[in-house]
Amino acid sequence: MIRNHRKKAAAAAIAVGLVGGFEGLRTTAYPDPATKGEPWTVCYGETKGVKRGDRYTVEQCKTMLGESLDKYLRGIADCVHVEMGPHRFAALTSFAYNVGIGAACKSSVVRRLNAGEGAPACDDLMKWNRAAGVVMRGLTRRRAEERAMCRRED
């Protein structure tokens, strides 16, 4: 939960940098790196409706990222019922963008946050560093950055 609209705007701005930095920008569709196949991915990690050979402009990718982040910000706001600052909100949005809103909301991260266990909840992000059952160095780095941002005092 985040009540202050300025905090929400700050969280969105922080999330753009965090997600964009980890997802990277690719304007031509490519296969999922973990499975080396489905789903096809484009722009900043978009998968919905993406097919092999799809191409987008940088501006189209930025628009998609903004629209997607809005959806993930709302998803996290709906399942986190304690007040949080913009950095924690951005970290959880990045987490949800990567694993999905449903998985994020059912995770121990959100359960512990809602129970008032802020720092331990943030530490639980580190449990989510696998893709297709394999520990991924990139996901470990991402989770470490999300954890640090989540634990930051706002």
DSSP file (Angstrom, degrees, kcal/mol; ACC not computed):
  #  RESIDUE AA STRUCTURE BP1 BP2  ACC     N-H-->O    O-->H-N    N-H-->O    O-->H-N    TCO  KAPPA ALPHA  PHI   PSI    X-CA   Y-CA   Z-CA
    1    1 A M              0   0    0      0, 0.0    83,-1.5     0, 0.0     2,-0.4   0.000 360.0 360.0 360.0 139.2    0.0    0.0    0.0
    2    2 A I        -     0   0    0     81,-0.2    83,-0.1     1,-0.1    81,-0.1  -0.924 360.0-178.6-144.6 118.3    1.2    3.4   -0.8
    3    3 A R        +     0   0    0     -2,-0.4     2,-0.4    81,-0.1    -1,-0.1   0.828  58.0  82.7 -91.2 -34.0   -1.1    6.3    0.0
    4    4 A N     >  -     0   0    0      1,-0.2     4,-1.9     2,-0.0     3,-0.2  -0.603  65.3-150.4 -80.4 124.6    0.9    9.4   -1.2
    5    5 A H  H  > S+     0   0    0     -2,-0.4     4,-2.3     1,-0.2     5,-0.2   0.822  98.1  56.1 -65.6 -30.7    0.6   10.0   -5.0
    6    6 A R  H  > S+     0   0    0      2,-0.2     4,-2.4     1,-0.2    -1,-0.2   0.886 106.1  50.9 -67.0 -37.1    4.0   11.6   -5.1
    7    7 A K  H  > S+     0   0    0      2,-0.2     4,-2.8    -3,-0.2    -2,-0.2   0.892 109.3  51.2 -65.1 -38.9    5.4    8.4   -3.6
    8    8 A K  H  X S+     0   0    0     -4,-1.9     4,-2.4     2,-0.2    -2,-0.2   0.925 110.9  47.6 -63.0 -44.0    3.6    6.4   -6.2
    9    9 A A  H  X S+     0   0    0     -4,-2.3     4,-2.2     2,-0.2    -2,-0.2   0.903 112.5  49.5 -63.9 -40.5    5.1    8.6   -9.0
   10   10 A A  H  X S+     0   0    0     -4,-2.4     4,-2.5     2,-0.2    -2,-0.2   0.913 110.1  50.9 -64.1 -42.3    8.6    8.2   -7.4
   11   11 A A  H  X S+     0   0    0     -4,-2.8     4,-2.7     1,-0.2    -2,-0.2   0.905 109.5  50.9 -61.3 -41.7    8.2    4.5   -7.2
   12   12 A A  H  X S+     0   0    0     -4,-2.4     4,-2.0     2,-0.2    -1,-0.2   0.920 110.8  48.1 -62.6 -44.0    7.2    4.4  -10.9
   13   13 A A  H  X S+     0   0    0     -4,-2.2     4,-1.4     2,-0.2    -2,-0.2   0.908 113.5  47.0 -64.0 -42.1   10.2    6.4  -11.9
   14   14 A I  H  X S+     0   0    0     -4,-2.5     4,-2.3     1,-0.2    -2,-0.2   0.913 110.5  53.3 -64.5 -42.6   12.6    4.2   -9.8
   15   15 A A  H  X S+     0   0    0     -4,-2.7     4,-3.1     1,-0.2     5,-0.5   0.860 102.1  58.8 -63.1 -36.6   11.0    1.1  -11.3
   16   16 A V  H  X S+     0   0    0     -4,-2.0     4,-2.4     1,-0.2     5,-0.3   0.946 110.9  41.8 -57.6 -48.3   11.6    2.3  -14.8
   17   17 A G  H  X S+     0   0    0     -4,-1.4     4,-2.0     2,-0.2    -2,-0.2   0.906 117.8  46.5 -65.8 -42.1   15.3    2.5  -14.2
   18   18 A L  H  X S+     0   0    0     -4,-2.3     4,-1.9     2,-0.2     5,-0.2   0.962 119.2  37.9 -66.2 -53.3   15.4   -0.8  -12.3
   19   19 A V  H  X S+     0   0    0     -4,-3.1     4,-3.3     1,-0.2     5,-0.4   0.936 117.4  50.6 -65.8 -46.9   13.4   -2.9  -14.7
   20   20 A G  H  X S+     0   0    0     -4,-2.4     4,-2.0    -5,-0.5    -1,-0.2   0.887 110.4  50.9 -59.2 -39.3   14.8   -1.3  -17.8
   21   21 A G  H  < S+     0   0    0     -4,-2.0    -1,-0.2    -5,-0.3    -2,-0.2   0.888 117.6  37.0 -66.2 -40.0   18.3   -1.9  -16.5
   22   22 A F  H  < S+     0   0    0     -4,-1.9    -2,-0.2    -5,-0.2    -1,-0.2   0.877 121.0  43.6 -82.0 -38.2   17.8   -5.5  -15.8
   23   23 A E  H  < S-     0   0    0     -4,-3.3    22,-0.2    -5,-0.2    -3,-0.2   0.856  95.5-156.4 -75.3 -34.0   15.6   -6.4  -18.7
   24   24 A G     <  -     0   0    0     -4,-2.0     2,-0.5    -5,-0.4    21,-0.1   0.088  22.5 -83.4  73.4 163.6   17.6   -4.5  -21.3
   25   25 A L        +     0   0    0     19,-0.1     2,-0.4    -4,-0.1    19,-0.2  -0.929  47.1 164.6-111.8 121.7   16.2   -3.2  -24.5
   26   26 A R  E     -A   43   0A   0     17,-1.3    17,-3.3    -2,-0.5    19,-0.2  -0.965  18.2-166.6-134.6 118.5   15.9   -5.4  -27.6
   27   27 A T  E    S+     0   0A   0     -2,-0.4    29,-2.2    15,-0.2     2,-0.4   0.566  73.2  66.5 -84.4  -9.3   13.7   -4.2  -30.4
   28   28 A T  E    S-B   55   0B   0     27,-0.2    27,-0.2    15,-0.1    13,-0.1  -0.942  95.3-104.3-112.9 135.2   13.6   -7.6  -32.2
   29   29 A A  E     -     0   0A   0     25,-2.8    24,-0.3    -2,-0.4    13,-0.2  -0.216  41.9-178.0 -58.4 143.0   11.9  -10.6  -30.7
   30   30 A Y  E     -A   41   0A   0     11,-2.7    11,-3.2    -4,-0.1     7,-0.1  -0.957  30.7 -94.9-139.8 156.4   14.2  -13.2  -29.2
   31   31 A P  E     -A   40   0A   0      0, 0.0     9,-0.2     0, 0.0     7,-0.2  -0.386  53.9 -85.5 -73.3 151.8   13.6  -16.6  -27.5
   32   32 A D  E  >> -A   37   0A   0      5,-2.9     4,-2.3     7,-0.8     5,-0.7  -0.329  36.1-140.0 -54.2 127.7   13.4  -16.8  -23.7
   33   33 A P  T  45S+     0   0    0      0, 0.0    -1,-0.2     0, 0.0     0, 0.0   0.807  97.3  51.9 -66.1 -29.4   17.0  -17.2  -22.5
   34   34 A A  T  45S+     0   0    0      1,-0.2    97,-0.1     3,-0.1    -2,-0.1   0.901 125.9  23.1 -74.0 -40.2   16.1  -19.7  -19.8
   35   35 A T  T  45S-     0   0    0      2,-0.2     3,-0.2     4,-0.1    -1,-0.2   0.556  94.6-134.3-102.2  -9.9   14.3  -22.1  -22.0
   36   36 A K  T  <5S+     0   0    0     -4,-2.3     2,-0.2     1,-0.3    -2,-0.0   0.822  86.2  39.2  56.5  33.7   15.9  -21.0  -25.3
   37   37 A G  E   <S+A   32   0A   0     -5,-0.7    -5,-2.9     1,-0.3    -1,-0.3  -0.609  85.0  57.7-165.8-132.2   12.4  -21.0  -26.8
   38   38 A E  E    S+     0   0A   0     -7,-0.2    -1,-0.3    -2,-0.2    -3,-0.1  -0.299  85.7  47.0 -62.0 146.2    8.9  -20.0  -25.7
   39   39 A P  E    S-     0   0A   0      0, 0.0    -7,-0.8     0, 0.0     2,-0.2   0.644  79.0-142.5 -82.4 155.4    7.9  -17.4  -24.8
   40   40 A W  E     -A   31   0A   0     10,-0.5     2,-0.3     7,-0.2    10,-0.3  -0.554  21.7-155.7 -74.4 145.2    9.4  -15.0  -27.3
   41   41 A T  E     +A   30   0A   0    -11,-3.2   -11,-2.7    -2,-0.2     2,-0.3  -0.906  16.2 173.4-128.7 149.3   10.4  -11.8  -25.7
   42   42 A V  E  >  -C   46   0C   0      4,-2.0     4,-2.3    -2,-0.3     3,-0.3  -0.965  50.7  -1.0-150.1 164.5   10.9   -8.2  -27.0
   43   43 A C  E  4 S-A   26   0A   0    -17,-3.3   -17,-1.3    -2,-0.3     2,-0.5  -0.332 129.7  -6.4  58.8-121.9   11.6   -4.7  -25.8
   44   44 A Y  T  4 S-     0   0    0     17,-0.2    -1,-0.2   -19,-0.2   -20,-0.1  -0.386 128.2 -57.9-102.2  52.8   12.0   -4.6  -22.0
   45   45 A G  T  4 S+     0   0    0     -2,-0.5     2,-0.2    -3,-0.3    -2,-0.2   0.653  83.3 161.6  86.8  15.9   11.0   -8.2  -21.4
   46   46 A E  B  <  +C   42   0C   0     -4,-2.3    -4,-2.0     1,-0.1    -1,-0.2  -0.509   8.0 162.1 -71.6 135.5    7.6   -8.1  -22.9
   47   47 A T    >   +     0   0    0     -2,-0.2     3,-1.8    -6,-0.2     2,-0.3   0.588  33.0 113.0-124.0 -23.5    6.2  -11.6  -23.8
   48   48 A K  T 3  S-     0   0    0      1,-0.3     3,-0.1    -9,-0.1    -2,-0.0  -0.366 100.5 -12.5 -63.9 117.5    2.4  -11.1  -24.2
   49   49 A G  T 3  S+     0   0    0     -2,-0.3     2,-0.3     1,-0.2    -1,-0.3   0.548  95.4 148.7  74.0   7.8    1.5  -11.8  -27.8
   50   50 A V    <   -     0   0    0     -3,-1.8   -10,-0.5   -10,-0.3     2,-0.3  -0.591  24.0-172.3 -82.0 134.2    5.1  -11.7  -29.0
   51   51 A K    >   -     0   0    0     -2,-0.3     3,-2.2    -3,-0.1   -22,-0.2  -0.865  36.5 -80.9-122.2 157.0    6.0  -13.8  -32.0
   52   52 A R  T 3  S+     0   0    0     -2,-0.3   -22,-0.1     1,-0.3    -1,-0.1  -0.283 117.2  23.5 -51.8 134.3    9.2  -14.7  -33.7
   53   53 A G  T 3  S+     0   0    0    -24,-0.3    -1,-0.3     1,-0.3   -23,-0.0   0.325  84.3 145.9  89.4  -8.1   10.3  -11.9  -36.0
   54   54 A D    <   -     0   0    0     -3,-2.2   -25,-2.8   -26,-0.1     2,-0.3  -0.349  27.0-168.6 -62.9 142.6    8.4   -9.2  -34.2
   55   55 A R  B     -B   28   0B   0    -27,-0.2     2,-0.3   -13,-0.1   -27,-0.2  -0.990   7.8-178.9-135.1 144.6   10.1   -5.7  -34.3
   56   56 A Y        -     0   0    0    -29,-2.2     2,-0.1    -2,-0.3   -13,-0.1  -0.942  27.0-113.5-136.9 157.6    9.3   -2.5  -32.4
   57   57 A T     >  -     0   0    0     -2,-0.3     4,-2.2     1,-0.1     5,-0.2  -0.456  34.6-109.0 -82.8 164.7   10.8    1.0  -32.3
   58   58 A V  H  > S+     0   0    0      1,-0.2     4,-2.5     2,-0.2     5,-0.2   0.906 121.6  52.6 -59.8 -41.6   12.5    2.3  -29.2
   59   59 A E  H  > S+     0   0    0      1,-0.2     4,-2.2     2,-0.2    -1,-0.2   0.907 107.9  50.1 -63.1 -41.3    9.5    4.6  -28.6
   60   60 A Q  H  > S+     0   0    0      1,-0.2     4,-2.4     2,-0.2    -1,-0.2   0.900 110.9  50.5 -62.1 -39.6    7.0    1.7  -28.9
   61   61 A C  H  X S+     0   0    0     -4,-2.2     4,-2.5     2,-0.2   -17,-0.2   0.909 109.2  50.1 -65.3 -42.1    9.1   -0.2  -26.4
   62   62 A K  H  X S+     0   0    0     -4,-2.5     4,-2.3     2,-0.2    -1,-0.2   0.899 111.0  49.8 -63.1 -39.9    9.2    2.7  -23.9
   63   63 A T  H  X S+     0   0    0     -4,-2.2     4,-2.4     2,-0.2    -2,-0.2   0.930 110.8  49.5 -63.5 -45.2    5.4    3.0  -24.2
   64   64 A M  H  X S+     0   0    0     -4,-2.4     4,-2.8     1,-0.2     5,-0.2   0.908 109.8  51.8 -60.1 -42.5    5.0   -0.8  -23.6
   65   65 A L  H  X S+     0   0    0     -4,-2.5     4,-3.0     1,-0.2     5,-0.2   0.932 109.9  48.8 -61.7 -45.4    7.3   -0.6  -20.5
   66   66 A G  H  X S+     0   0    0     -4,-2.3     4,-1.8     1,-0.2    -1,-0.2   0.919 113.6  46.2 -60.0 -44.5    5.2    2.3  -19.0
   67   67 A E  H  X S+     0   0    0     -4,-2.4     4,-1.6     2,-0.2    -1,-0.2   0.907 114.7  47.2 -65.6 -41.9    2.0    0.5  -19.6
   68   68 A S  H  X S+     0   0    0     -4,-2.8     4,-2.3     1,-0.2     5,-0.2   0.927 109.9  51.9 -66.8 -44.4    3.3   -2.8  -18.2
   69   69 A L  H  X S+     0   0    0     -4,-3.0     4,-3.1     1,-0.2     5,-0.2   0.883 105.5  56.1 -61.1 -36.9    4.8   -1.1  -15.1
   70   70 A D  H  X S+     0   0    0     -4,-1.8     4,-2.2    -5,-0.2    -1,-0.2   0.921 108.2  48.4 -59.1 -43.0    1.5    0.6  -14.4
   71   71 A K  H  X S+     0   0    0     -4,-1.6     4,-2.1     2,-0.2    -2,-0.2   0.913 114.4  44.9 -62.9 -43.7   -0.1   -2.9  -14.3
   72   72 A Y  H  X S+     0   0    0     -4,-2.3     4,-2.4     2,-0.2     5,-0.2   0.868 110.2  54.0 -72.2 -36.4    2.5   -4.3  -12.0
   73   73 A L  H  X S+     0   0    0     -4,-3.1     4,-2.4    -5,-0.2    -1,-0.2   0.932 111.7  46.0 -59.3 -45.6    2.5   -1.3   -9.7
   74   74 A R  H  X S+     0   0    0     -4,-2.2     4,-2.0    -5,-0.2    -2,-0.2   0.896 110.3  54.3 -64.4 -40.0   -1.3   -1.7   -9.3
   75   75 A G  H  X S+     0   0    0     -4,-2.1     4,-1.0     2,-0.2    -2,-0.2   0.918 111.9  42.9 -60.7 -45.0   -0.9   -5.5   -8.8
   76   76 A I  H >X S+     0   0    0     -4,-2.4     4,-2.2     1,-0.2     3,-0.6   0.911 111.4  54.9 -67.8 -41.9    1.6   -5.0   -5.9
   77   77 A A  H 3< S+     0   0    0     -4,-2.4    -1,-0.2     1,-0.2    -2,-0.2   0.846 106.6  53.7 -59.2 -33.1   -0.5   -2.2   -4.5
   78   78 A D  H 3< S+     0   0    0     -4,-2.0    -1,-0.2     1,-0.2    -2,-0.2   0.789 116.9  34.2 -73.0 -27.9   -3.5   -4.6   -4.4
   79   79 A C  H << S+     0   0    0     -4,-1.0     2,-0.7    -3,-0.6    -2,-0.2   0.624 101.0  77.0-108.1 -12.4   -1.7   -7.3   -2.5
   80   80 A V     <  -     0   0    0     -4,-2.2     4,-0.1    -5,-0.1    -1,-0.1  -0.883  54.8-179.2 -97.0 120.1    0.6   -5.4   -0.1
   81   81 A H        +     0   0    0     -2,-0.7     2,-0.3   -80,-0.1    -1,-0.1   0.255  53.3  80.6-107.3  10.7   -1.5   -4.1    2.7
   82   82 A V  S    S-     0   0    0      1,-0.0     2,-0.1   -81,-0.0    32,-0.1  -0.851  89.4 -95.9-113.7 154.3    1.1   -2.2    4.7
   83   83 A E        +     0   0    0     -2,-0.3     2,-0.3   -81,-0.1   -81,-0.2  -0.411  48.2 177.0 -65.9 139.8    2.5    1.2    4.0
   84   84 A M        -     0   0    0    -83,-1.5   -81,-0.1    -2,-0.1    -4,-0.0  -0.987  25.9-116.9-143.7 154.0    5.7    1.2    2.1
   85   85 A G     >  -     0   0    0     -2,-0.3     4,-2.3    67,-0.2     5,-0.2  -0.279  39.8 -95.4 -83.2 173.9    8.0    3.8    0.7
   86   86 A P  H  > S+     0   0    0      0, 0.0     4,-2.4     0, 0.0     5,-0.2   0.813 120.2  53.9 -64.5 -32.2    8.8    4.3   -3.0
   87   87 A H  H  > S+     0   0    0      2,-0.2     4,-2.5     1,-0.2     5,-0.2   0.931 111.7  43.8 -70.1 -43.4   12.0    2.3   -3.0
   88   88 A R  H  > S+     0   0    0      2,-0.2     4,-2.5     1,-0.2     5,-0.2   0.922 114.5  51.0 -64.1 -42.8   10.4   -0.8   -1.5
   89   89 A F  H  X S+     0   0    0     -4,-2.3     4,-2.0     1,-0.2    -2,-0.2   0.909 111.6  47.4 -60.6 -43.0    7.4   -0.4   -3.9
   90   90 A A  H  X S+     0   0    0     -4,-2.4     4,-2.5     2,-0.2    -1,-0.2   0.905 110.7  51.7 -65.6 -41.9    9.7   -0.1   -6.9
   91   91 A A  H  X S+     0   0    0     -4,-2.5     4,-2.1     1,-0.2    -2,-0.2   0.916 112.2  45.6 -61.9 -42.9   11.7   -3.2   -5.8
   92   92 A L  H  X S+     0   0    0     -4,-2.5     4,-2.7     2,-0.2    -1,-0.2   0.846 110.7  53.8 -70.0 -33.0    8.5   -5.3   -5.4
   93   93 A T  H  X S+     0   0    0     -4,-2.0     4,-2.6    -5,-0.2    -2,-0.2   0.920 109.1  48.4 -65.6 -43.0    7.2   -4.0   -8.8
   94   94 A S  H  X S+     0   0    0     -4,-2.5     4,-1.6     2,-0.2    -2,-0.2   0.917 111.7  50.4 -61.1 -43.8   10.5   -5.1  -10.4
   95   95 A F  H  X S+     0   0    0     -4,-2.1     4,-2.5     1,-0.2     5,-0.3   0.937 112.8  45.6 -58.6 -49.1   10.1   -8.5   -8.7
   96   96 A A  H  X S+     0   0    0     -4,-2.7     4,-2.8     1,-0.2    -2,-0.2   0.875 107.7  57.8 -64.8 -37.5    6.5   -8.8   -9.9
   97   97 A Y  H  < S+     0   0    0     -4,-2.6    -1,-0.2     1,-0.2    -2,-0.2   0.861 113.9  40.2 -59.0 -35.2    7.5   -7.7  -13.4
   98   98 A N  H  < S+     0   0    0     -4,-1.6    -2,-0.2    -3,-0.3    -1,-0.2   0.874 130.0  24.0 -83.6 -40.0    9.9  -10.6  -13.5
   99   99 A V  H  < S-     0   0    0     -4,-2.5     4,-0.3     1,-0.2    -3,-0.2   0.603 113.3-101.3-104.8 -13.3    7.9  -13.4  -11.8
  100  100 A G     X  -     0   0    0     -4,-2.8     4,-2.4    -5,-0.3     5,-0.2  -0.005  27.5 -93.5 102.3 148.7    4.3  -12.3  -12.4
  101  101 A I  H  > S+     0   0    0      1,-0.2     4,-2.9     2,-0.2     5,-0.2   0.913 122.1  52.5 -63.4 -44.2    1.8  -10.6  -10.2
  102  102 A G  H  > S+     0   0    0      1,-0.2     4,-1.5     2,-0.2    -1,-0.2   0.933 112.5  43.7 -60.0 -47.9    0.3  -13.8   -9.0
  103  103 A A  H  > S+     0   0    0     -4,-0.3     4,-0.7     2,-0.2    -1,-0.2   0.913 115.2  49.5 -64.6 -42.8    3.6  -15.4   -8.0
  104  104 A A  H >< S+     0   0    0     -4,-2.4     3,-1.0     1,-0.2     6,-0.6   0.933 111.3  48.6 -61.8 -45.6    4.8  -12.2   -6.3
  105  105 A C  H 3< S+     0   0    0     -4,-2.9    -1,-0.2     1,-0.3    -2,-0.2   0.775 114.1  45.9 -68.7 -25.9    1.5  -11.8   -4.3
  106  106 A K  H 3< S+     0   0    0     -4,-1.5    -1,-0.3    -5,-0.2    -2,-0.2   0.487  94.8 108.5 -90.9  -4.1    1.6  -15.4   -3.1
  107  107 A S  S <X S-     0   0    0     -3,-1.0     4,-2.2    -4,-0.7     5,-0.1  -0.204  82.5-116.3 -74.6 162.3    5.3  -15.3   -2.2
  108  108 A S  H  > S+     0   0    0      1,-0.2     4,-2.7     2,-0.2     5,-0.3   0.755 113.1  68.2 -65.1 -24.2    6.8  -15.2    1.3
  109  109 A V  H  > S+     0   0    0      2,-0.2     4,-2.0     1,-0.2    -1,-0.2   0.969 107.7  34.7 -58.8 -54.1    8.1  -11.8    0.4
  110  110 A V  H  > S+     0   0    0     -6,-0.6     4,-2.7     2,-0.2     5,-0.2   0.897 116.7  54.6 -71.2 -40.7    4.5  -10.3    0.3
  111  111 A R  H  X S+     0   0    0     -4,-2.2     4,-1.0     1,-0.2    -1,-0.2   0.930 112.1  44.3 -57.5 -45.3    3.2  -12.5    3.2
  112  112 A R  H  <>S+     0   0    0     -4,-2.7     5,-3.0     2,-0.2    -1,-0.2   0.881 111.6  52.6 -70.2 -37.8    6.1  -11.4    5.4
  113  113 A L  H ><5S+     0   0    0     -4,-2.0     3,-2.0    -5,-0.3    -2,-0.2   0.952 109.2  49.5 -59.5 -47.4    5.7   -7.7    4.5
  114  114 A N  H 3<5S+     0   0    0     -4,-2.7    -1,-0.2     1,-0.3    -2,-0.2   0.737 107.5  55.7 -64.6 -22.0    2.0   -7.9    5.3
  115  115 A A  T 3<5S-     0   0    0     -4,-1.0    -1,-0.3    -5,-0.2    -2,-0.2   0.403 123.3-105.8 -88.5   1.7    2.9   -9.5    8.6
  116  116 A G  T < 5S+     0   0    0     -3,-2.0     2,-0.9    -4,-0.2    -3,-0.2   0.646  81.9 129.7  85.9  15.0    5.2   -6.5    9.4
  117  117 A E     >< +     0   0    0     -5,-3.0     4,-2.3     1,-0.2     5,-0.2  -0.571  26.0 164.5-100.9  68.3    8.4   -8.3    8.8
  118  118 A G  H  >  +     0   0    0     -2,-0.9     4,-2.3     2,-0.2    -1,-0.2   0.926  68.3  38.1 -55.0 -62.4   10.0   -5.8    6.5
  119  119 A A  H  > S+     0   0    0      1,-0.2     4,-2.2     2,-0.2    -1,-0.2   0.923 118.7  47.6 -63.2 -46.3   13.7   -6.7    6.4
  120  120 A P  H  > S+     0   0    0      0, 0.0     4,-1.5     0, 0.0    -1,-0.2   0.881 110.9  53.6 -61.9 -34.9   13.2  -10.5    6.5
  121  121 A A  H  < S+     0   0    0     -4,-2.3     4,-0.4     1,-0.2     3,-0.4   0.940 108.6  48.7 -62.4 -45.7   10.6  -10.1    3.7
  122  122 A C  H >< S+     0   0    0     -4,-2.3     3,-1.4     1,-0.2     4,-0.3   0.891 107.5  55.7 -61.3 -39.4   13.1   -8.2    1.6
  123  123 A D  H >< S+     0   0    0     -4,-2.2     3,-1.6     1,-0.3    -1,-0.2   0.820  94.8  67.9 -62.6 -30.7   15.7  -11.0    2.2
  124  124 A D  G >< S+     0   0    0     -4,-1.5     3,-1.7    -3,-0.4    -1,-0.3   0.678  79.7  79.0 -65.4 -16.3   13.3  -13.5    0.9
  125  125 A L  G X  S+     0   0    0     -3,-1.4     3,-2.0    -4,-0.4    -1,-0.3   0.848  81.2  68.0 -56.8 -32.1   13.7  -12.0   -2.6
  126  126 A M  G <  S+     0   0    0     -3,-1.6     3,-0.4    -4,-0.3    -1,-0.3   0.667  84.8  69.8 -65.4 -15.9   17.0  -13.9   -2.8
  127  127 A K  G <  S+     0   0    0     -3,-1.7     2,-0.6     1,-0.2    -1,-0.3   0.649  87.5  70.1 -71.9 -13.8   15.0  -17.2   -3.0
  128  128 A W    <   +     0   0    0     -3,-2.0    -1,-0.2    -4,-0.2    15,-0.1  -0.388  60.8 110.9-104.3  53.8   13.8  -16.2   -6.4
  129  129 A N        +     0   0    0     -2,-0.6     7,-2.8    -3,-0.4     2,-0.3   0.071  54.4  93.9-115.1  24.0   17.0  -16.5   -8.4
  130  130 A R  E     -D  135   0D   0      5,-0.3     2,-0.4    -3,-0.2     5,-0.2  -0.880  46.4-170.0-118.2 149.3   16.2  -19.5  -10.6
  131  131 A A  E >  S-D  134   0D   0      3,-2.3     3,-1.9    -2,-0.3     8,-0.0  -0.992  84.5  -5.6-133.4 129.4   14.8  -20.0  -14.0
  132  132 A A  T 3  S-     0   0    0     -2,-0.4     3,-0.1     1,-0.3    -1,-0.1   0.850 132.3 -58.4  53.2  35.9   13.7  -23.4  -15.2
  133  133 A G  T 3  S+     0   0    0      1,-0.2     2,-0.4     0, 0.0    -1,-0.3   0.426 114.4 114.4  80.4  -0.2   15.2  -24.7  -11.9
  134  134 A V  E <  S-D  131   0D   0     -3,-1.9    -3,-2.3  -100,-0.0     2,-0.3  -0.883  72.2-117.0-109.8 132.4   18.7  -23.4  -12.6
  135  135 A V  E     -D  130   0D   0     -2,-0.4     2,-0.5    -5,-0.2    -5,-0.3  -0.499  33.1-154.2 -64.4 127.3   20.3  -20.6  -10.5
  136  136 A M     >  -     0   0    0     -7,-2.8     4,-2.4    -2,-0.3     5,-0.2  -0.920  14.8-147.3-110.9 127.4   20.9  -17.7  -12.9
  137  137 A R  H  > S+     0   0    0     -2,-0.5     4,-2.3     1,-0.2     5,-0.2   0.892 101.3  52.7 -58.4 -41.0   23.7  -15.2  -12.2
  138  138 A G  H  > S+     0   0    0      1,-0.2     4,-2.3     2,-0.2    -1,-0.2   0.889 110.1  47.4 -63.6 -39.8   21.6  -12.4  -13.7
  139  139 A L  H  > S+     0   0    0    -10,-0.2     4,-3.0     2,-0.2     5,-0.2   0.865 109.3  54.1 -69.6 -35.1   18.7  -13.2  -11.5
  140  140 A T  H  X S+     0   0    0     -4,-2.4     4,-2.1   -11,-0.3    -2,-0.2   0.926 111.1  45.7 -63.5 -43.5   20.9  -13.4   -8.4
  141  141 A R  H  X S+     0   0    0     -4,-2.3     4,-2.1     2,-0.2    -2,-0.2   0.916 113.5  50.0 -63.5 -42.6   22.2   -9.9   -9.2
  142  142 A R  H  X S+     0   0    0     -4,-2.3     4,-2.7     1,-0.2    -2,-0.2   0.939 111.5  47.2 -62.0 -47.1   18.7   -8.6   -9.9
  143  143 A R  H  X S+     0   0    0     -4,-3.0     4,-3.0     1,-0.2    -1,-0.2   0.874 109.4  54.3 -64.8 -36.4   17.4  -10.0   -6.6
  144  144 A A  H  X S+     0   0    0     -4,-2.1     4,-2.4    -5,-0.2    -1,-0.2   0.912 111.4  45.0 -63.2 -41.3   20.4   -8.6   -4.7
  145  145 A E  H  X S+     0   0    0     -4,-2.1     4,-2.3     2,-0.2    -2,-0.2   0.913 114.1  48.8 -68.7 -41.7   19.6   -5.1   -6.1
  146  146 A E  H  X S+     0   0    0     -4,-2.7     4,-2.9     2,-0.2    -2,-0.2   0.914 111.5  50.4 -62.4 -41.9   15.9   -5.5   -5.4
  147  147 A R  H  X S+     0   0    0     -4,-3.0     4,-2.4     2,-0.2    -2,-0.2   0.938 110.6  48.5 -61.7 -46.7   16.6   -6.6   -1.8
  148  148 A A  H  X S+     0   0    0     -4,-2.4     4,-0.6     1,-0.2    -1,-0.2   0.903 115.0  45.3 -60.4 -41.1   18.9   -3.7   -1.2
  149  149 A M  H >< S+     0   0    0     -4,-2.3     3,-0.6     1,-0.2    -1,-0.2   0.895 112.0  51.9 -69.6 -39.4   16.3   -1.3   -2.6
  150  150 A C  H 3< S+     0   0    0     -4,-2.9    -2,-0.2     1,-0.2    -1,-0.2   0.869 111.5  47.1 -62.4 -38.2   13.5   -3.0   -0.6
  151  151 A R  H 3< S+     0   0    0     -4,-2.4    -1,-0.2    -5,-0.2    -2,-0.2   0.573  86.9 115.7 -82.3  -9.4   15.6   -2.7    2.7
  152  152 A R  S << S-     0   0    0     -4,-0.6     2,-0.4    -3,-0.6   -64,-0.2  -0.327  73.7-115.0 -64.1 139.3   16.4    1.0    2.0
  153  153 A E              0   0    0      1,-0.1    -1,-0.1   -66,-0.1    -2,-0.1  -0.612 360.0 360.0 -73.7 128.8   14.9    3.4    4.5
  154  154 A D              0   0    0     -2,-0.4    -1,-0.1    -3,-0.0    -2,-0.1   0.399 360.0 360.0-102.5 360.0   12.4    5.7    2.9
